[in-house]
Amino acid sequence: MRIIINECKKALTSPILIALFILFSAFNIFVIISSSDHKEELKMVNEIIDQYGKDITDNSMERFESDIQMHFAELSRMTGSEFTSVYEFLDGLRFEDQEKYNDEQWEFFSRLQLKEMYLNTAKSIDESYGEIDIRKTAESEIKKYGLSGNAAETLMNEYDKFSERFDEMVNNGEHKQWFFAGKAYFMHSFLFKTVFLHIIIEALLLIVLSSALITTYEFENKTHLVAYSTKRGRKLMKNKLLASLAIATTIIVFLFAITLGTFFTVFDYSQVWNTSISSAFNWEYNFPYVAWWDLSVGTFLIGGIALVFIVLLLFVGLTFALSVAVKNSYITFFSIAALFIFMWLLPSFMPTSSILLFVFAYTLPTLLLAIGSSFMGSSGLIMFENFEWMTISCWTIITIAVCFMSYKRFKKIDIL
């Protein structure tokens, strides 16, 4: 244990790693705070759920609409005119008439506008989902990527399976739950495609640098002949791997804690943790987010964090194996960067008529960079139900095998 602690200190006392960690944390906090101009508006969803429940039912909609009608009556009293929509009032409001209303009244108008937006969206859910044709969506995706032959057939078969899941979701009413308006705020994309992406890239840089530093320290400081001739000898590499994993875990935990701690302090998710991630309100682009399973927002977040954590630790293993082979931290860093880019681009080199296009998409970079679409049947060419667990399983086996072979080779080669 003492050896592992001493190995960890090599990374923990590195000025570059400390500076980068502070810089990354500060940058993430800045990004979140600078994008928080609508944080007060998001609280409306929490109020709606608190008052009417998270499920959108006929009864809750009647109560919601009845309350809004009362607000319209109040609006008419304030303005002296009859309105059936706050948008009707705002569209007809002249610039010179705006000073007639005080801050409290403008707050009322703003809140009523938000409530009416959510009510109208809820009313249109059945119509919007009734227009979705999974078969046509599949054909569109096949045409978009120029697929043919076995590739087109494979994707169509998966969409047929997804169609059953989609019908099940609609019948169960999983999508009829309140969440932040996707097309207005894009909170899912901001959290998983912006904030998470920052964490992933930053954590990758830090753990690759720290793992390479720990593994190659003796070689770069010309003390390897002394270190590996001790009683511990070349078994020291086992301690270095454990130290690298420990440092990586520490980096990931603290980076997530600081960044997500700031995010959920700024944005109030208190009432939406149990909302389905497949909520109709979580519809940001052409197709809604639809998960393969009935996952809540909280469960999806935990699953996303777990995936990122596991994949980053696998990169520690790959970095260790490469560092043992090349014995240079700089070469290791750039080699891992090149490997990351190569694995990410690999599917683009495959013929669009072959299922190899999908097989070679089961890579760690693809999984990391598409973390916002994890567990989703609405994620393009990686929409396969088994994508996440198959990718993790295969690469865990590959990483363990690579580390084992690298260590065995190190025990036998001349290190002079």
C-alpha positions in Angstrom: 0.0 0.0 0.0 2.9 2.4 0.8 4.3 1.9 -2.6 0.9 2.7 -4.3 0.6 5.8 -2.2 4.1 7.0 -3.2 3.3 6.3 -6.8 0.1 8.3 -6.5 2.1 11.2 -5.1 4.0 11.5 -8.3 0.8 12.6 -10.0 -0.7 14.5 -7.1 2.3 16.7 -6.8 2.7 17.4 -10.5 2.3 21.2 -11.1 1.0 20.6 -14.6 -1.8 18.2 -13.6 -2.8 20.4 -10.6 -3.0 23.5 -12.8 -4.9 21.7 -15.5 -7.4 20.3 -13.0 -8.0 23.8 -11.5 -8.3 25.3 -15.0 -10.8 22.7 -16.2 -12.9 23.0 -13.1 -13.0 26.8 -13.4 -13.9 26.6 -17.1 -16.8 24.1 -16.4 -18.2 26.4 -13.7 -17.9 29.4 -16.1 -19.7 27.6 -18.9 -22.6 26.5 -16.6 -23.0 29.9 -15.0 -22.8 31.8 -18.3 -25.6 29.6 -19.6 -27.9 30.1 -16.6 -30.0 33.1 -17.9 -33.1 30.9 -18.0 -32.7 29.1 -14.7 -35.6 30.9 -13.1 -37.9 29.8 -16.0 -37.1 26.2 -15.4 -38.5 26.3 -11.9 -42.0 26.5 -13.5 -41.8 22.8 -14.3 -41.1 22.0 -10.6 -44.1 24.1 -9.6 -46.3 22.3 -12.1 -45.2 18.9 -10.9 -45.6 19.9 -7.3 -49.1 21.1 -7.9 -50.4 18.6 -10.5 -48.1 15.6 -10.2 -45.5 14.4 -12.7 -47.9 12.4 -14.9 -50.0 14.2 -17.5 -53.5 12.8 -17.1 -56.9 14.0 -18.1 -57.7 15.0 -14.6 -54.4 17.0 -14.0 -54.9 18.6 -17.4 -58.4 19.7 -16.5 -57.2 21.3 -13.3 -54.2 22.9 -15.0 -56.4 24.4 -17.7 -59.0 25.6 -15.2 -56.3 27.4 -13.2 -55.0 29.0 -16.4 -58.5 30.2 -17.3 -58.6 31.9 -13.9 -55.2 33.6 -14.8 -56.7 34.8 -18.1 -59.5 36.4 -16.1 -56.9 38.1 -14.0 -55.1 39.2 -17.1 -58.3 40.7 -18.5 -58.9 42.6 -15.2 -55.3 44.0 -15.4 -55.5 45.1 -19.0 -59.2 46.0 -19.3 -59.5 43.8 -22.4 -60.6 40.2 -22.9 -57.9 37.7 -23.9 -58.0 34.0 -24.4 -54.2 33.8 -24.6 -51.3 35.7 -23.1 -49.6 35.6 -26.5 -52.6 37.5 -27.9 -52.0 40.2 -25.3 -48.2 40.4 -25.8 -48.4 40.4 -29.6 -50.8 43.3 -29.6 -48.9 45.3 -26.9 -47.4 48.5 -28.2 -44.0 49.7 -27.1 -45.3 52.9 -25.5 -47.9 50.9 -23.5 -45.2 48.7 -21.7 -44.6 51.3 -19.0 -48.2 51.0 -17.9 -47.4 47.8 -16.1 -45.2 47.4 -13.0 -42.6 44.7 -12.3 -45.0 42.5 -10.4 -47.5 42.5 -13.4 -44.7 41.7 -15.8 -43.7 38.8 -13.6 -47.3 37.6 -13.8 -47.3 37.9 -17.6 -44.1 36.0 -17.9 -45.3 33.1 -15.6 -48.6 32.9 -17.4 -46.8 32.7 -20.7 -44.7 29.8 -19.5 -47.7 28.0 -18.1 -49.6 28.4 -21.4 -46.6 27.1 -23.4 -46.4 24.0 -21.3 -50.2 23.5 -21.5 -50.3 23.8 -25.3 -47.3 21.4 -25.6 -49.1 18.9 -23.4 -52.2 19.1 -25.4 -50.3 18.4 -28.7 -48.5 15.3 -27.4 -51.0 12.7 -28.8 -51.1 14.4 -32.2 -47.3 14.8 -32.4 -46.6 11.2 -31.5 -49.4 10.0 -33.7 -47.6 11.4 -36.7 -44.4 9.4 -36.0 -43.8 6.5 -38.3 -40.8 4.4 -37.2 -40.7 2.6 -40.6 -40.3 5.9 -42.4 -37.8 7.1 -39.9 -35.7 4.0 -40.6 -36.0 4.5 -44.3 -34.9 8.1 -43.9 -31.8 7.0 -41.8 -30.9 4.4 -44.4 -31.1 7.0 -47.2 -29.3 9.6 -45.1 -26.2 7.4 -44.5 -26.4 5.8 -48.0 -26.8 2.2 -46.6 -27.5 -0.8 -48.7 -27.4 -4.6 -48.6 -26.7 -6.2 -45.2 -26.2 -2.9 -43.5 -29.6 -1.5 -44.6 -31.3 -4.8 -43.6 -29.6 -4.9 -40.2 -30.6 -1.3 -39.4 -34.2 -1.9 -40.6 -34.5 -5.0 -38.4 -33.3 -3.0 -35.4 -35.9 -0.3 -36.1 -38.6 -3.0 -36.3 -37.6 -4.0 -32.8 -37.5 -0.4 -31.8 -41.0 0.1 -33.2 -42.4 -2.4 -30.7 -40.6 -0.5 -27.9 -42.0 2.8 -29.2 -45.6 1.5 -29.2 -45.1 0.1 -25.7 -43.9 3.4 -24.5 -46.9 5.3 -26.0 -49.4 2.7 -24.6 -47.8 3.0 -21.1 -47.9 6.7 -21.2 -44.2 7.0 -20.3 -43.9 10.1 -22.5 -46.7 11.9 -20.8 -44.7 13.3 -17.9 -43.6 16.9 -17.2 -40.0 17.9 -18.0 -38.3 21.1 -19.2 -39.4 22.1 -22.6 -36.8 20.6 -24.9 -37.2 22.9 -27.9 -37.1 26.0 -25.7 -34.2 25.1 -23.3 -32.3 22.0 -24.7 -31.5 21.0 -21.2 -30.7 17.3 -22.1 -28.3 18.4 -24.8 -26.7 21.0 -22.5 -26.1 18.5 -19.7 -25.0 15.5 -21.7 -23.6 17.0 -24.9 -21.9 20.0 -23.5 -21.2 19.6 -19.8 -20.6 15.9 -20.0 -18.4 16.3 -23.1 -16.3 18.8 -21.3 -15.9 16.4 -18.4 -15.0 13.5 -20.7 -12.3 15.4 -22.7 -10.8 17.0 -19.6 -10.8 13.7 -17.6 -9.2 11.9 -20.6 -6.4 14.4 -20.8 -5.7 14.3 -17.1 -5.9 10.5 -16.6 -3.8 9.8 -19.7 -1.1 12.3 -18.6 -1.2 11.0 -15.0 -1.1 7.3 -15.9 1.7 7.9 -18.4 3.6 9.9 -15.8 3.3 7.2 -13.1 4.2 4.3 -15.5 7.2 5.9 -17.2 8.6 7.9 -14.2 11.7 5.8 -13.6 12.6 5.6 -17.3 12.3 9.3 -17.8 14.2 10.1 -14.7 16.9 7.5 -15.5 16.3 5.6 -12.2 14.8 2.5 -13.8 18.0 0.4 -13.3 17.8 1.0 -9.6 14.1 0.7 -9.2 13.7 -2.5 -11.1 16.7 -4.2 -9.5 15.2 -4.1 -6.0 13.4 -6.9 -4.2 10.1 -5.7 -5.7 11.7 -5.6 -9.1 9.5 -5.5 -12.2 6.5 -6.4 -10.1 6.5 -2.6 -9.4 4.4 -2.3 -12.6 1.5 -3.9 -10.8 1.6 -1.1 -8.2 1.8 1.5 -10.9 -1.3 0.2 -12.6 -3.2 0.3 -9.3 -1.9 3.8 -8.6 -3.0 4.9 -12.0 -6.4 3.5 -11.5 -6.6 5.2 -8.0 -5.5 8.6 -9.4 -7.9 8.3 -12.4 -10.8 7.5 -10.0 -9.9 10.5 -7.8 -9.8 12.8 -10.9 -13.1 11.5 -12.3 -14.9 11.8 -8.9 -13.7 15.3 -8.2 -14.3 16.5 -11.7 -17.8 15.1 -11.7 -18.5 16.4 -8.2 -17.4 20.0 -8.9 -19.0 20.3 -12.3 -22.3 18.5 -11.7 -22.5 20.0 -8.2 -22.4 23.4 -9.8 -24.8 22.4 -12.5 -27.5 21.1 -10.2 -27.0 24.0 -7.8 -27.7 26.4 -10.7 -30.5 24.4 -12.4 -33.2 23.0 -10.1 -34.0 19.4 -11.0 -35.6 18.7 -7.6 -39.0 17.6 -9.0 -38.0 15.9 -12.3 -35.7 13.2 -11.1 -38.5 10.6 -11.4 -39.7 11.9 -14.8 -39.2 9.5 -17.7 -36.2 10.4 -19.9 -38.5 9.6 -22.8 -40.8 12.5 -21.8 -42.5 14.2 -24.7 -41.1 17.5 -23.4 -37.6 16.1 -23.8 -38.0 16.5 -27.6 -35.3 18.7 -28.9 -34.7 17.9 -32.6 -36.6 16.0 -35.4 -37.2 12.9 -33.3 -37.9 12.6 -29.6 -35.6 10.9 -27.1 -36.9 7.4 -26.6 -35.1 5.0 -24.4 -35.1 1.2 -24.8 -36.2 0.9 -21.2 -38.4 2.9 -18.9 -35.7 5.0 -17.4 -36.2 8.1 -15.1 -34.0 11.2 -15.5 -32.2 10.3 -12.3 -31.5 6.7 -13.4 -30.3 7.9 -16.8 -27.9 10.3 -15.2 -26.5 7.6 -13.0 -26.2 5.3 -16.0 -24.4 7.9 -18.0 -21.9 8.6 -15.1 -21.3 4.9 -14.7 -20.6 4.5 -18.4 -18.2 7.4 -18.5 -16.4 6.1 -15.3 -15.9 2.6 -16.7 -14.7 3.8 -20.1 -12.2 6.2 -18.6 -10.8 3.5 -16.4 -10.4 1.3 -19.5 -8.4 4.1 -21.1 -6.2 4.0 -18.0 -5.5 0.3 -18.8 -4.8 1.1 -22.5 -2.5 4.0 -21.4 -0.7 1.7 -19.0 -0.1 -1.0 -21.6 1.2 1.5 -24.1 3.4 3.3 -21.5 5.1 0.0 -20.5 5.8 -0.7 -24.2 7.2 2.8 -25.3 8.5 4.0 -21.9 7.9 7.6 -22.8 5.0 9.7 -21.5 4.9 12.1 -24.5 4.8 9.4 -27.1 2.2 7.6 -25.0 0.0 10.7 -24.8 0.0 11.4 -28.5 -0.4 7.7 -29.3 -3.5 7.4 -27.2 -4.9 10.6 -28.8 -4.2 9.1 -32.3 -5.8 5.8 -31.2 -8.9 7.7 -29.9 -9.4 9.6 -33.1 -8.7 6.4 -35.2 -11.3 4.3 -33.3 -13.8 7.1 -33.6 -13.4 7.5 -37.4 -13.1 3.7 -38.0 -16.7 3.2 -39.0 -16.4 5.8 -41.8 -13.8 3.6 -43.5 -16.2 0.7 -43.7 -18.4 0.0 -46.8 -22.0 1.2 -46.4 -23.3 -2.2 -47.5 -21.5 -4.2 -44.8 -22.5 -4.8 -41.2 -18.8 -4.0 -40.4 -20.1 -0.4 -40.4 -21.9 -1.2 -37.2 -19.4 -3.7 -35.7 -16.6 -1.1 -35.8 -18.8 1.5 -34.2 -18.6 -0.5 -31.0 -15.7 1.5 -29.7 -14.9 3.4 -26.6 -14.7 6.9 -28.3 -18.1 6.3 -30.0 -19.6 5.4 -26.7 -18.1 8.4 -24.9 -18.9 11.0 -27.5 -22.5 9.8 -27.8 -23.1 9.6 -24.1 -26.3 11.8 -24.4 -27.9 9.2 -26.7 -26.9 6.2 -24.5 -29.7 3.6 -23.9 -31.7 5.3 -26.7 -33.4 3.8 -29.7 -33.2 7.2 -31.3 -29.5 7.5 -31.8 -28.8 6.9 -35.5 -26.4 4.1 -36.4 -25.6 3.2 -32.8 -29.3 2.8 -31.8 -28.8 -0.9 -31.1 -30.3 -2.2 -27.8 -27.0 -4.0 -26.9 -24.6 -1.2 -27.9 -23.6 0.0 -24.4 -23.1 -3.3 -22.6 -21.5 -5.0 -25.6 -19.0 -2.2 -26.1 -18.1 -2.2 -22.4 -17.8 -6.0 -22.2 -15.7 -6.4 -25.4 -13.3 -3.6 -24.5 -12.9 -4.7 -20.9 -11.7 -8.1 -22.2 -9.4 -6.4 -24.8 -8.0 -4.0 -22.2 -7.3 -6.8 -19.7 -5.6 -8.9 -22.4 -3.5 -6.0 -23.6 -2.4 -5.1 -20.1 -1.5 -8.7 -19.3 0.5 -9.2 -22.5 2.3 -5.9 -22.0 3.2 -6.8 -18.4 4.4 -10.3 -19.3 6.6 -8.8 -22.1 8.0 -6.2 -19.7 9.1 -8.9 -17.2 11.2 -10.6 -19.9 12.7 -7.8 -22.0 16.1 -6.1 -21.4 15.4 -2.6 -19.9 19.0 -1.3 -20.2 
